[in-house]
């Protein structure tokens, strides 16, 4: 159930949150870094 929840959340993130892969990580604001960390957390948990 945990895996399916994170897969659903990952699909939702792809549609709602902005993509930050084209930006340099050193130039991101704190909010953008938080979004990036959150997306990474959800992605890793959806793959386990």
ModelCIF file with pLDDT and N, C-alpha, C, O atoms, coordinates in Angstrom:
data_MODEL
#
_entry.id   MODEL 
#
_entity.id                         1 
_entity.type                       polymer 
_entity.pdbx_number_of_molecules   1 
#
_entity_poly.entity_id                      1 
_entity_poly.type                           'polypeptide(L)' 
_entity_poly.nstd_linkage                   no 
_entity_poly.nstd_monomer                   no 
_entity_poly.pdbx_seq_one_letter_code       
;(UNK)(UNK)(UNK)(UNK)(UNK)(UNK)(UNK)(UNK)(UNK)(UNK)(UNK)(UNK)(UNK)(UNK)(UNK)(UNK)
(UNK)(UNK)(UNK)(UNK)(UNK)(UNK)(UNK)(UNK)(UNK)(UNK)(UNK)(UNK)(UNK)(UNK)(UNK)(UNK)
(UNK)(UNK)(UNK)(UNK)(UNK)(UNK)(UNK)(UNK)(UNK)(UNK)(UNK)(UNK)(UNK)(UNK)(UNK)(UNK)
;
_entity_poly.pdbx_seq_one_letter_code_can   XXXXXXXXXXXXXXXXXXXXXXXXXXXXXXXXXXXXXXXXXXXXXXXX 
_entity_poly.pdbx_strand_id                 A 
#
loop_
_entity_poly_seq.entity_id 
_entity_poly_seq.num 
_entity_poly_seq.mon_id 
_entity_poly_seq.hetero 
1 1  UNK n 
1 2  UNK n 
1 3  UNK n 
1 4  UNK n 
1 5  UNK n 
1 6  UNK n 
1 7  UNK n 
1 8  UNK n 
1 9  UNK n 
1 10 UNK n 
1 11 UNK n 
1 12 UNK n 
1 13 UNK n 
1 14 UNK n 
1 15 UNK n 
1 16 UNK n 
1 17 UNK n 
1 18 UNK n 
1 19 UNK n 
1 20 UNK n 
1 21 UNK n 
1 22 UNK n 
1 23 UNK n 
1 24 UNK n 
1 25 UNK n 
1 26 UNK n 
1 27 UNK n 
1 28 UNK n 
1 29 UNK n 
1 30 UNK n 
1 31 UNK n 
1 32 UNK n 
1 33 UNK n 
1 34 UNK n 
1 35 UNK n 
1 36 UNK n 
1 37 UNK n 
1 38 UNK n 
1 39 UNK n 
1 40 UNK n 
1 41 UNK n 
1 42 UNK n 
1 43 UNK n 
1 44 UNK n 
1 45 UNK n 
1 46 UNK n 
1 47 UNK n 
1 48 UNK n 
#
_struct_asym.id          A 
_struct_asym.entity_id   1 
#
loop_
_ma_qa_metric.id 
_ma_qa_metric.mode 
_ma_qa_metric.name 
_ma_qa_metric.software_group_id 
_ma_qa_metric.type 
1 global pLDDT . pLDDT 
2 local  pLDDT . pLDDT 
#
_ma_qa_metric_global.metric_id      1 
_ma_qa_metric_global.metric_value   89.85 
_ma_qa_metric_global.model_id       1 
_ma_qa_metric_global.ordinal_id     1 
#
loop_
_ma_qa_metric_local.label_asym_id 
_ma_qa_metric_local.label_comp_id 
_ma_qa_metric_local.label_seq_id 
_ma_qa_metric_local.metric_id 
_ma_qa_metric_local.metric_value 
_ma_qa_metric_local.model_id 
_ma_qa_metric_local.ordinal_id 
A UNK 1  2 79.00 1 1  
A UNK 2  2 86.00 1 2  
A UNK 3  2 88.00 1 3  
A UNK 4  2 90.00 1 4  
A UNK 5  2 93.00 1 5  
A UNK 6  2 91.00 1 6  
A UNK 7  2 92.00 1 7  
A UNK 8  2 93.00 1 8  
A UNK 9  2 93.00 1 9  
A UNK 10 2 91.00 1 10 
A UNK 11 2 92.00 1 11 
A UNK 12 2 92.00 1 12 
A UNK 13 2 90.00 1 13 
A UNK 14 2 89.00 1 14 
A UNK 15 2 91.00 1 15 
A UNK 16 2 91.00 1 16 
A UNK 17 2 86.00 1 17 
A UNK 18 2 86.00 1 18 
A UNK 19 2 86.00 1 19 
A UNK 20 2 85.00 1 20 
A UNK 21 2 80.00 1 21 
A UNK 22 2 86.00 1 22 
A UNK 23 2 87.00 1 23 
A UNK 24 2 88.00 1 24 
A UNK 25 2 84.00 1 25 
A UNK 26 2 90.00 1 26 
A UNK 27 2 92.00 1 27 
A UNK 28 2 91.00 1 28 
A UNK 29 2 94.00 1 29 
A UNK 30 2 95.00 1 30 
A UNK 31 2 94.00 1 31 
A UNK 32 2 92.00 1 32 
A UNK 33 2 93.00 1 33 
A UNK 34 2 93.00 1 34 
A UNK 35 2 91.00 1 35 
A UNK 36 2 91.00 1 36 
A UNK 37 2 92.00 1 37 
A UNK 38 2 93.00 1 38 
A UNK 39 2 91.00 1 39 
A UNK 40 2 92.00 1 40 
A UNK 41 2 94.00 1 41 
A UNK 42 2 93.00 1 42 
A UNK 43 2 92.00 1 43 
A UNK 44 2 93.00 1 44 
A UNK 45 2 92.00 1 45 
A UNK 46 2 92.00 1 46 
A UNK 47 2 89.00 1 47 
A UNK 48 2 75.00 1 48 
#
loop_
_atom_site.group_PDB 
_atom_site.id 
_atom_site.type_symbol 
_atom_site.label_atom_id 
_atom_site.label_alt_id 
_atom_site.label_comp_id 
_atom_site.label_asym_id 
_atom_site.label_entity_id 
_atom_site.label_seq_id 
_atom_site.pdbx_PDB_ins_code 
_atom_site.Cartn_x 
_atom_site.Cartn_y 
_atom_site.Cartn_z 
_atom_site.occupancy 
_atom_site.B_iso_or_equiv 
_atom_site.pdbx_formal_charge 
_atom_site.auth_seq_id 
_atom_site.auth_comp_id 
_atom_site.auth_asym_id 
_atom_site.auth_atom_id 
_atom_site.pdbx_PDB_model_num 
ATOM 1   N N  . UNK A 1 1  ? 0.819  -1.191 0.000   1.00 79.00 ? 1  UNK A N  1 
ATOM 2   C CA . UNK A 1 1  ? 0.000  0.000  0.000   1.00 79.00 ? 1  UNK A CA 1 
ATOM 3   C C  . UNK A 1 1  ? 0.867  1.261  0.000   1.00 79.00 ? 1  UNK A C  1 
ATOM 4   O O  . UNK A 1 1  ? 0.536  2.245  -0.661  1.00 79.00 ? 1  UNK A O  1 
ATOM 5   N N  . UNK A 1 2  ? 1.965  1.228  0.737   1.00 86.00 ? 2  UNK A N  1 
ATOM 6   C CA . UNK A 1 2  ? 2.851  2.377  0.797   1.00 86.00 ? 2  UNK A CA 1 
ATOM 7   C C  . UNK A 1 2  ? 3.407  2.712  -0.590  1.00 86.00 ? 2  UNK A C  1 
ATOM 8   O O  . UNK A 1 2  ? 3.472  3.875  -0.988  1.00 86.00 ? 2  UNK A O  1 
ATOM 9   N N  . UNK A 1 3  ? 3.804  1.664  -1.311  1.00 88.00 ? 3  UNK A N  1 
ATOM 10  C CA . UNK A 1 3  ? 4.385  1.860  -2.636  1.00 88.00 ? 3  UNK A CA 1 
ATOM 11  C C  . UNK A 1 3  ? 3.359  2.453  -3.605  1.00 88.00 ? 3  UNK A C  1 
ATOM 12  O O  . UNK A 1 3  ? 3.682  3.353  -4.380  1.00 88.00 ? 3  UNK A O  1 
ATOM 13  N N  . UNK A 1 4  ? 2.144  1.955  -3.560  1.00 90.00 ? 4  UNK A N  1 
ATOM 14  C CA . UNK A 1 4  ? 1.112  2.462  -4.472  1.00 90.00 ? 4  UNK A CA 1 
ATOM 15  C C  . UNK A 1 4  ? 0.741  3.905  -4.128  1.00 90.00 ? 4  UNK A C  1 
ATOM 16  O O  . UNK A 1 4  ? 0.441  4.696  -5.022  1.00 90.00 ? 4  UNK A O  1 
ATOM 17  N N  . UNK A 1 5  ? 0.759  4.252  -2.836  1.00 93.00 ? 5  UNK A N  1 
ATOM 18  C CA . UNK A 1 5  ? 0.484  5.625  -2.427  1.00 93.00 ? 5  UNK A CA 1 
ATOM 19  C C  . UNK A 1 5  ? 1.544  6.569  -2.981  1.00 93.00 ? 5  UNK A C  1 
ATOM 20  O O  . UNK A 1 5  ? 1.215  7.630  -3.512  1.00 93.00 ? 5  UNK A O  1 
ATOM 21  N N  . UNK A 1 6  ? 2.819  6.187  -2.860  1.00 91.00 ? 6  UNK A N  1 
ATOM 22  C CA . UNK A 1 6  ? 3.888  7.045  -3.358  1.00 91.00 ? 6  UNK A CA 1 
ATOM 23  C C  . UNK A 1 6  ? 3.896  7.111  -4.886  1.00 91.00 ? 6  UNK A C  1 
ATOM 24  O O  . UNK A 1 6  ? 4.284  8.133  -5.452  1.00 91.00 ? 6  UNK A O  1 
ATOM 25  N N  . UNK A 1 7  ? 3.477  6.046  -5.558  1.00 92.00 ? 7  UNK A N  1 
ATOM 26  C CA . UNK A 1 7  ? 3.365  6.100  -7.018  1.00 92.00 ? 7  UNK A CA 1 
ATOM 27  C C  . UNK A 1 7  ? 2.286  7.089  -7.447  1.00 92.00 ? 7  UNK A C  1 
ATOM 28  O O  . UNK A 1 7  ? 2.466  7.851  -8.396  1.00 92.00 ? 7  UNK A O  1 
ATOM 29  N N  . UNK A 1 8  ? 1.173  7.063  -6.738  1.00 93.00 ? 8  UNK A N  1 
ATOM 30  C CA . UNK A 1 8  ? 0.101  8.012  -7.021  1.00 93.00 ? 8  UNK A CA 1 
ATOM 31  C C  . UNK A 1 8  ? 0.568  9.439  -6.764  1.00 93.00 ? 8  UNK A C  1 
ATOM 32  O O  . UNK A 1 8  ? 0.310  10.341 -7.561  1.00 93.00 ? 8  UNK A O  1 
ATOM 33  N N  . UNK A 1 9  ? 1.257  9.634  -5.646  1.00 93.00 ? 9  UNK A N  1 
ATOM 34  C CA . UNK A 1 9  ? 1.773  10.947 -5.293  1.00 93.00 ? 9  UNK A CA 1 
ATOM 35  C C  . UNK A 1 9  ? 2.815  11.424 -6.303  1.00 93.00 ? 9  UNK A C  1 
ATOM 36  O O  . UNK A 1 9  ? 2.870  12.612 -6.622  1.00 93.00 ? 9  UNK A O  1 
ATOM 37  N N  . UNK A 1 10 ? 3.635  10.515 -6.802  1.00 91.00 ? 10 UNK A N  1 
ATOM 38  C CA . UNK A 1 10 ? 4.637  10.861 -7.803  1.00 91.00 ? 10 UNK A CA 1 
ATOM 39  C C  . UNK A 1 10 ? 3.970  11.309 -9.106  1.00 91.00 ? 10 UNK A C  1 
ATOM 40  O O  . UNK A 1 10 ? 4.415  12.272 -9.730  1.00 91.00 ? 10 UNK A O  1 
ATOM 41  N N  . UNK A 1 11 ? 2.928  10.630 -9.511  1.00 92.00 ? 11 UNK A N  1 
ATOM 42  C CA . UNK A 1 11 ? 2.192  11.032 -10.716 1.00 92.00 ? 11 UNK A CA 1 
ATOM 43  C C  . UNK A 1 11 ? 1.557  12.399 -10.554 1.00 92.00 ? 11 UNK A C  1 
ATOM 44  O O  . UNK A 1 11 ? 1.535  13.202 -11.487 1.00 92.00 ? 11 UNK A O  1 
ATOM 45  N N  . UNK A 1 12 ? 1.043  12.655 -9.370  1.00 92.00 ? 12 UNK A N  1 
ATOM 46  C CA . UNK A 1 12 ? 0.454  13.961 -9.075  1.00 92.00 ? 12 UNK A CA 1 
ATOM 47  C C  . UNK A 1 12 ? 1.521  15.055 -9.084  1.00 92.00 ? 12 UNK A C  1 
ATOM 48  O O  . UNK A 1 12 ? 1.281  16.156 -9.580  1.00 92.00 ? 12 UNK A O  1 
ATOM 49  N N  . UNK A 1 13 ? 2.686  14.756 -8.541  1.00 90.00 ? 13 UNK A N  1 
ATOM 50  C CA . UNK A 1 13 ? 3.785  15.727 -8.515  1.00 90.00 ? 13 UNK A CA 1 
ATOM 51  C C  . UNK A 1 13 ? 4.225  16.107 -9.920  1.00 90.00 ? 13 UNK A C  1 
ATOM 52  O O  . UNK A 1 13 ? 4.529  17.269 -10.188 1.00 90.00 ? 13 UNK A O  1 
ATOM 53  N N  . UNK A 1 14 ? 4.259  15.135 -10.810 1.00 89.00 ? 14 UNK A N  1 
ATOM 54  C CA . UNK A 1 14 ? 4.681  15.398 -12.187 1.00 89.00 ? 14 UNK A CA 1 
ATOM 55  C C  . UNK A 1 14 ? 3.746  16.382 -12.882 1.00 89.00 ? 14 UNK A C  1 
ATOM 56  O O  . UNK A 1 14 ? 4.175  17.171 -13.724 1.00 89.00 ? 14 UNK A O  1 
ATOM 57  N N  . UNK A 1 15 ? 2.469  16.328 -12.523 1.00 91.00 ? 15 UNK A N  1 
ATOM 58  C CA . UNK A 1 15 ? 1.497  17.202 -13.164 1.00 91.00 ? 15 UNK A CA 1 
ATOM 59  C C  . UNK A 1 15 ? 1.399  18.572 -12.517 1.00 91.00 ? 15 UNK A C  1 
ATOM 60  O O  . UNK A 1 15 ? 1.119  19.557 -13.200 1.00 91.00 ? 15 UNK A O  1 
ATOM 61  N N  . UNK A 1 16 ? 1.627  18.653 -11.203 1.00 91.00 ? 16 UNK A N  1 
ATOM 62  C CA . UNK A 1 16 ? 1.363  19.887 -10.468 1.00 91.00 ? 16 UNK A CA 1 
ATOM 63  C C  . UNK A 1 16 ? 2.614  20.720 -10.211 1.00 91.00 ? 16 UNK A C  1 
ATOM 64  O O  . UNK A 1 16 ? 2.613  21.931 -10.436 1.00 91.00 ? 16 UNK A O  1 
ATOM 65  N N  . UNK A 1 17 ? 3.672  20.079 -9.745  1.00 86.00 ? 17 UNK A N  1 
ATOM 66  C CA . UNK A 1 17 ? 4.868  20.821 -9.340  1.00 86.00 ? 17 UNK A CA 1 
ATOM 67  C C  . UNK A 1 17 ? 5.759  21.154 -10.540 1.00 86.00 ? 17 UNK A C  1 
ATOM 68  O O  . UNK A 1 17 ? 5.764  20.426 -11.532 1.00 86.00 ? 17 UNK A O  1 
ATOM 69  N N  . UNK A 1 18 ? 6.508  22.251 -10.448 1.00 86.00 ? 18 UNK A N  1 
ATOM 70  C CA . UNK A 1 18 ? 7.372  22.640 -11.564 1.00 86.00 ? 18 UNK A CA 1 
ATOM 71  C C  . UNK A 1 18 ? 8.586  21.725 -11.686 1.00 86.00 ? 18 UNK A C  1 
ATOM 72  O O  . UNK A 1 18 ? 9.048  21.149 -10.702 1.00 86.00 ? 18 UNK A O  1 
ATOM 73  N N  . UNK A 1 19 ? 9.090  21.602 -12.906 1.00 86.00 ? 19 UNK A N  1 
ATOM 74  C CA . UNK A 1 19 ? 10.309 20.835 -13.136 1.00 86.00 ? 19 UNK A CA 1 
ATOM 75  C C  . UNK A 1 19 ? 11.502 21.751 -12.862 1.00 86.00 ? 19 UNK A C  1 
ATOM 76  O O  . UNK A 1 19 ? 11.559 22.878 -13.355 1.00 86.00 ? 19 UNK A O  1 
ATOM 77  N N  . UNK A 1 20 ? 12.435 21.262 -12.084 1.00 85.00 ? 20 UNK A N  1 
ATOM 78  C CA . UNK A 1 20 ? 13.599 22.068 -11.724 1.00 85.00 ? 20 UNK A CA 1 
ATOM 79  C C  . UNK A 1 20 ? 14.888 21.454 -12.253 1.00 85.00 ? 20 UNK A C  1 
ATOM 80  O O  . UNK A 1 20 ? 15.974 21.872 -11.851 1.00 85.00 ? 20 UNK A O  1 
ATOM 81  N N  . UNK A 1 21 ? 14.795 20.486 -13.131 1.00 80.00 ? 21 UNK A N  1 
ATOM 82  C CA . UNK A 1 21 ? 15.986 19.799 -13.633 1.00 80.00 ? 21 UNK A CA 1 
ATOM 83  C C  . UNK A 1 21 ? 16.822 20.665 -14.571 1.00 80.00 ? 21 UNK A C  1 
ATOM 84  O O  . UNK A 1 21 ? 18.014 20.415 -14.746 1.00 80.00 ? 21 UNK A O  1 
ATOM 85  N N  . UNK A 1 22 ? 16.215 21.667 -15.166 1.00 86.00 ? 22 UNK A N  1 
ATOM 86  C CA . UNK A 1 22 ? 16.956 22.504 -16.097 1.00 86.00 ? 22 UNK A CA 1 
ATOM 87  C C  . UNK A 1 22 ? 17.708 23.638 -15.406 1.00 86.00 ? 22 UNK A C  1 
ATOM 88  O O  . UNK A 1 22 ? 18.479 24.349 -16.051 1.00 86.00 ? 22 UNK A O  1 
ATOM 89  N N  . UNK A 1 23 ? 17.495 23.816 -14.106 1.00 87.00 ? 23 UNK A N  1 
ATOM 90  C CA . UNK A 1 23 ? 18.159 24.887 -13.365 1.00 87.00 ? 23 UNK A CA 1 
ATOM 91  C C  . UNK A 1 23 ? 19.393 24.367 -12.643 1.00 87.00 ? 23 UNK A C  1 
ATOM 92  O O  . UNK A 1 23 ? 19.487 23.185 -12.314 1.00 87.00 ? 23 UNK A O  1 
ATOM 93  N N  . UNK A 1 24 ? 20.338 25.273 -12.402 1.00 88.00 ? 24 UNK A N  1 
ATOM 94  C CA . UNK A 1 24 ? 21.533 24.958 -11.630 1.00 88.00 ? 24 UNK A CA 1 
ATOM 95  C C  . UNK A 1 24 ? 21.164 24.881 -10.151 1.00 88.00 ? 24 UNK A C  1 
ATOM 96  O O  . UNK A 1 24 ? 20.577 25.828 -9.628  1.00 88.00 ? 24 UNK A O  1 
ATOM 97  N N  . UNK A 1 25 ? 21.486 23.794 -9.462  1.00 84.00 ? 25 UNK A N  1 
ATOM 98  C CA . UNK A 1 25 ? 21.097 23.646 -8.049  1.00 84.00 ? 25 UNK A CA 1 
ATOM 99  C C  . UNK A 1 25 ? 21.648 24.738 -7.129  1.00 84.00 ? 25 UNK A C  1 
ATOM 100 O O  . UNK A 1 25 ? 21.044 25.027 -6.096  1.00 84.00 ? 25 UNK A O  1 
ATOM 101 N N  . UNK A 1 26 ? 22.763 25.337 -7.479  1.00 90.00 ? 26 UNK A N  1 
ATOM 102 C CA . UNK A 1 26 ? 23.336 26.371 -6.614  1.00 90.00 ? 26 UNK A CA 1 
ATOM 103 C C  . UNK A 1 26 ? 22.580 27.699 -6.719  1.00 90.00 ? 26 UNK A C  1 
ATOM 104 O O  . UNK A 1 26 ? 22.762 28.580 -5.879  1.00 90.00 ? 26 UNK A O  1 
ATOM 105 N N  . UNK A 1 27 ? 21.739 27.847 -7.737  1.00 92.00 ? 27 UNK A N  1 
ATOM 106 C CA . UNK A 1 27 ? 20.999 29.096 -7.904  1.00 92.00 ? 27 UNK A CA 1 
ATOM 107 C C  . UNK A 1 27 ? 19.544 28.996 -7.456  1.00 92.00 ? 27 UNK A C  1 
ATOM 108 O O  . UNK A 1 27 ? 18.784 29.953 -7.600  1.00 92.00 ? 27 UNK A O  1 
ATOM 109 N N  . UNK A 1 28 ? 19.152 27.839 -6.912  1.00 91.00 ? 28 UNK A N  1 
ATOM 110 C CA . UNK A 1 28 ? 17.769 27.663 -6.481  1.00 91.00 ? 28 UNK A CA 1 
ATOM 111 C C  . UNK A 1 28 ? 17.503 28.387 -5.164  1.00 91.00 ? 28 UNK A C  1 
ATOM 112 O O  . UNK A 1 28 ? 18.396 28.529 -4.329  1.00 91.00 ? 28 UNK A O  1 
ATOM 113 N N  . UNK A 1 29 ? 16.271 28.838 -4.993  1.00 94.00 ? 29 UNK A N  1 
ATOM 114 C CA . UNK A 1 29 ? 15.875 29.442 -3.728  1.00 94.00 ? 29 UNK A CA 1 
ATOM 115 C C  . UNK A 1 29 ? 15.590 28.324 -2.718  1.00 94.00 ? 29 UNK A C  1 
ATOM 116 O O  . UNK A 1 29 ? 15.565 27.146 -3.075  1.00 94.00 ? 29 UNK A O  1 
ATOM 117 N N  . UNK A 1 30 ? 15.377 28.706 -1.461  1.00 95.00 ? 30 UNK A N  1 
ATOM 118 C CA . UNK A 1 30 ? 15.101 27.700 -0.431  1.00 95.00 ? 30 UNK A CA 1 
ATOM 119 C C  . UNK A 1 30 ? 13.809 26.956 -0.711  1.00 95.00 ? 30 UNK A C  1 
ATOM 120 O O  . UNK A 1 30 ? 13.726 25.752 -0.473  1.00 95.00 ? 30 UNK A O  1 
ATOM 121 N N  . UNK A 1 31 ? 12.812 27.646 -1.207  1.00 94.00 ? 31 UNK A N  1 
ATOM 122 C CA . UNK A 1 31 ? 11.543 27.000 -1.541  1.00 94.00 ? 31 UNK A CA 1 
ATOM 123 C C  . UNK A 1 31 ? 11.734 25.988 -2.661  1.00 94.00 ? 31 UNK A C  1 
ATOM 124 O O  . UNK A 1 31 ? 11.213 24.876 -2.589  1.00 94.00 ? 31 UNK A O  1 
ATOM 125 N N  . UNK A 1 32 ? 12.473 26.364 -3.690  1.00 92.00 ? 32 UNK A N  1 
ATOM 126 C CA . UNK A 1 32 ? 12.723 25.453 -4.809  1.00 92.00 ? 32 UNK A CA 1 
ATOM 127 C C  . UNK A 1 32 ? 13.543 24.244 -4.370  1.00 92.00 ? 32 UNK A C  1 
ATOM 128 O O  . UNK A 1 32 ? 13.316 23.132 -4.846  1.00 92.00 ? 32 UNK A O  1 
ATOM 129 N N  . UNK A 1 33 ? 14.491 24.459 -3.466  1.00 93.00 ? 33 UNK A N  1 
ATOM 130 C CA . UNK A 1 33 ? 15.271 23.338 -2.934  1.00 93.00 ? 33 UNK A CA 1 
ATOM 131 C C  . UNK A 1 33 ? 14.374 22.398 -2.137  1.00 93.00 ? 33 UNK A C  1 
ATOM 132 O O  . UNK A 1 33 ? 14.541 21.180 -2.198  1.00 93.00 ? 33 UNK A O  1 
ATOM 133 N N  . UNK A 1 34 ? 13.435 22.949 -1.398  1.00 93.00 ? 34 UNK A N  1 
ATOM 134 C CA . UNK A 1 34 ? 12.488 22.132 -0.652  1.00 93.00 ? 34 UNK A CA 1 
ATOM 135 C C  . UNK A 1 34 ? 11.607 21.315 -1.569  1.00 93.00 ? 34 UNK A C  1 
ATOM 136 O O  . UNK A 1 34 ? 11.354 20.140 -1.302  1.00 93.00 ? 34 UNK A O  1 
ATOM 137 N N  . UNK A 1 35 ? 11.136 21.917 -2.646  1.00 91.00 ? 35 UNK A N  1 
ATOM 138 C CA . UNK A 1 35 ? 10.317 21.199 -3.634  1.00 91.00 ? 35 UNK A CA 1 
ATOM 139 C C  . UNK A 1 35 ? 11.132 20.083 -4.274  1.00 91.00 ? 35 UNK A C  1 
ATOM 140 O O  . UNK A 1 35 ? 10.632 18.974 -4.463  1.00 91.00 ? 35 UNK A O  1 
ATOM 141 N N  . UNK A 1 36 ? 12.375 20.374 -4.603  1.00 91.00 ? 36 UNK A N  1 
ATOM 142 C CA . UNK A 1 36 ? 13.250 19.377 -5.212  1.00 91.00 ? 36 UNK A CA 1 
ATOM 143 C C  . UNK A 1 36 ? 13.494 18.207 -4.259  1.00 91.00 ? 36 UNK A C  1 
ATOM 144 O O  . UNK A 1 36 ? 13.468 17.051 -4.680  1.00 91.00 ? 36 UNK A O  1 
ATOM 145 N N  . UNK A 1 37 ? 13.729 18.496 -2.994  1.00 92.00 ? 37 UNK A N  1 
ATOM 146 C CA . UNK A 1 37 ? 13.944 17.440 -1.998  1.00 92.00 ? 37 UNK A CA 1 
ATOM 147 C C  . UNK A 1 37 ? 12.679 16.606 -1.811  1.00 92.00 ? 37 UNK A C  1 
ATOM 148 O O  . UNK A 1 37 ? 12.755 15.383 -1.696  1.00 92.00 ? 37 UNK A O  1 
ATOM 149 N N  . UNK A 1 38 ? 11.535 17.250 -1.781  1.00 93.00 ? 38 UNK A N  1 
ATOM 150 C CA . UNK A 1 38 ? 10.258 16.543 -1.634  1.00 93.00 ? 38 UNK A CA 1 
ATOM 151 C C  . UNK A 1 38 ? 10.013 15.620 -2.819  1.00 93.00 ? 38 UNK A C  1 
ATOM 152 O O  . UNK A 1 38 ? 9.617  14.468 -2.643  1.00 93.00 ? 38 UNK A O  1 
ATOM 153 N N  . UNK A 1 39 ? 10.248 16.123 -4.022  1.00 91.00 ? 39 UNK A N  1 
ATOM 154 C CA . UNK A 1 39 ? 10.046 15.299 -5.216  1.00 91.00 ? 39 UNK A CA 1 
ATOM 155 C C  . UNK A 1 39 ? 10.990 14.107 -5.221  1.00 91.00 ? 39 UNK A C  1 
ATOM 156 O O  . UNK A 1 39 ? 10.603 13.007 -5.617  1.00 91.00 ? 39 UNK A O  1 
ATOM 157 N N  . UNK A 1 40 ? 12.231 14.319 -4.783  1.00 92.00 ? 40 UNK A N  1 
ATOM 158 C CA . UNK A 1 40 ? 13.202 13.237 -4.714  1.00 92.00 ? 40 UNK A CA 1 
ATOM 159 C C  . UNK A 1 40 ? 12.765 12.184 -3.698  1.00 92.00 ? 40 UNK A C  1 
ATOM 160 O O  . UNK A 1 40 ? 12.856 10.987 -3.969  1.00 92.00 ? 40 UNK A O  1 
ATOM 161 N N  . UNK A 1 41 ? 12.289 12.624 -2.524  1.00 94.00 ? 41 UNK A N  1 
ATOM 162 C CA . UNK A 1 41 ? 11.815 11.719 -1.477  1.00 94.00 ? 41 UNK A CA 1 
ATOM 163 C C  . UNK A 1 41 ? 10.670 10.852 -1.985  1.00 94.00 ? 41 UNK A C  1 
ATOM 164 O O  . UNK A 1 41 ? 10.656 9.641  -1.766  1.00 94.00 ? 41 UNK A O  1 
ATOM 165 N N  . UNK A 1 42 ? 9.728  11.465 -2.652  1.00 93.00 ? 42 UNK A N  1 
ATOM 166 C CA . UNK A 1 42 ? 8.579  10.717 -3.174  1.00 93.00 ? 42 UNK A CA 1 
ATOM 167 C C  . UNK A 1 42 ? 9.023  9.752  -4.272  1.00 93.00 ? 42 UNK A C  1 
ATOM 168 O O  . UNK A 1 42 ? 8.541  8.621  -4.327  1.00 93.00 ? 42 UNK A O  1 
ATOM 169 N N  . UNK A 1 43 ? 9.916  10.173 -5.130  1.00 92.00 ? 43 UNK A N  1 
ATOM 170 C CA . UNK A 1 43 ? 10.407 9.316  -6.207  1.00 92.00 ? 43 UNK A CA 1 
ATOM 171 C C  . UNK A 1 43 ? 11.116 8.089  -5.659  1.00 92.00 ? 43 UNK A C  1 
ATOM 172 O O  . UNK A 1 43 ? 10.866 6.974  -6.116  1.00 92.00 ? 43 UNK A O  1 
ATOM 173 N N  . UNK A 1 44 ? 11.989 8.278  -4.694  1.00 93.00 ? 44 UNK A N  1 
ATOM 174 C CA . UNK A 1 44 ? 12.735 7.161  -4.125  1.00 93.00 ? 44 UNK A CA 1 
ATOM 175 C C  . UNK A 1 44 ? 11.795 6.182  -3.434  1.00 93.00 ? 44 UNK A C  1 
ATOM 176 O O  . UNK A 1 44 ? 11.967 4.970  -3.569  1.00 93.00 ? 44 UNK A O  1 
ATOM 177 N N  . UNK A 1 45 ? 10.816 6.675  -2.706  1.00 92.00 ? 45 UNK A N  1 
ATOM 178 C CA . UNK A 1 45 ? 9.882  5.794  -2.019  1.00 92.00 ? 45 UNK A CA 1 
ATOM 179 C C  . UNK A 1 45 ? 8.924  5.092  -2.976  1.00 92.00 ? 45 UNK A C  1 
ATOM 180 O O  . UNK A 1 45 ? 8.409  4.021  -2.655  1.00 92.00 ? 45 UNK A O  1 
ATOM 181 N N  . UNK A 1 46 ? 8.680  5.670  -4.128  1.00 92.00 ? 46 UNK A N  1 
ATOM 182 C CA . UNK A 1 46 ? 7.793  5.001  -5.087  1.00 92.00 ? 46 UNK A CA 1 
ATOM 183 C C  . UNK A 1 46 ? 8.509  3.885  -5.828  1.00 92.00 ? 46 UNK A C  1 
ATOM 184 O O  . UNK A 1 46 ? 7.859  3.014  -6.407  1.00 92.00 ? 46 UNK A O  1 
ATOM 185 N N  . UNK A 1 47 ? 9.821  3.894  -5.821  1.00 89.00 ? 47 UNK A N  1 
ATOM 186 C CA . UNK A 1 47 ? 10.603 2.873  -6.529  1.00 89.00 ? 47 UNK A CA 1 
ATOM 187 C C  . UNK A 1 47 ? 10.968 1.693  -5.640  1.00 89.00 ? 47 UNK A C  1 
ATOM 188 O O  . UNK A 1 47 ? 11.302 0.628  -6.159  1.00 89.00 ? 47 UNK A O  1 
ATOM 189 N N  . UNK A 1 48 ? 10.918 1.841  -4.343  1.00 75.00 ? 48 UNK A N  1 
ATOM 190 C CA . UNK A 1 48 ? 11.308 0.753  -3.441  1.00 75.00 ? 48 UNK A CA 1 
ATOM 191 C C  . UNK A 1 48 ? 10.344 -0.390 -3.468  1.00 75.00 ? 48 UNK A C  1 
ATOM 192 O O  . UNK A 1 48 ? 10.538 -1.379 -2.762  1.00 75.00 ? 48 UNK A O  1 
#
